[in-house]
Amino acid sequence: MRFRTPAFLALYRKSETEDTRIGFAISKKKLPLAKDRNHFRRIARESFRYHLFNQFAVDIVIIAYADAQNLDNTTLFNAFEKTWLKIDQYCKK
């Protein structure tokens, strides 16, 4: 399954393992500065930690878009929160 925002694309599926995992695909072409790539990952991980996936095991891959560097922290954090809620709905089916 997939969920798209202006800043990133989230690919997810139910995991074969017992843990929820998150991975990132952030190219230098989309976010050329290392500080921007690290900042994106930091916000994503922080949001991910707040939203616990205790009931379900999910594999998630986040692919960053160039628009991610133009968003402020709050907007980016809210986009991730919206994504986690969408993934929760998928897992409850």
Secondary structure, 3 states (H helix, E strand, C coil): CEEECCCEEEEEEECCCCCCEEEEECCCCCCCCHHHHHHHHHHHHHHHHHCCCCCCCEEEEEEECHHHHHCCHHHHHHHHHHHHHHHHHHHHC
